[in-house]
């Protein structure tokens, strides 16, 4: 771990260690990709707003910004969401 980030060994390496421990315990950590439809990830995301920049190239309902990771416990039969990813989606303005 010490070789991964020589500038900030203490905090970055601590975060890596915690993340590895969480993932080893069966928790999936991830984010939906920018441009994906937020409705496809409805169980994993919490919408905290929308953007309407026409130059973004995004279509209505596509994720424009991802603000945090989601954490989900992967059971043998189902997935339990522990913390949702916070996202912003694209909502075109009215012309």
Buried (B, 14 or more C-beta within 10 A) or exposed (E): EEEEBEEEEEEBBEEEEEEEEBEEEEBBBEBBEBEBBBEEBEEBBBEEEBBEEEEBEBEEBBBBBBEBBBBBBEEEEEEEBEBBBBBBBBBBEEE
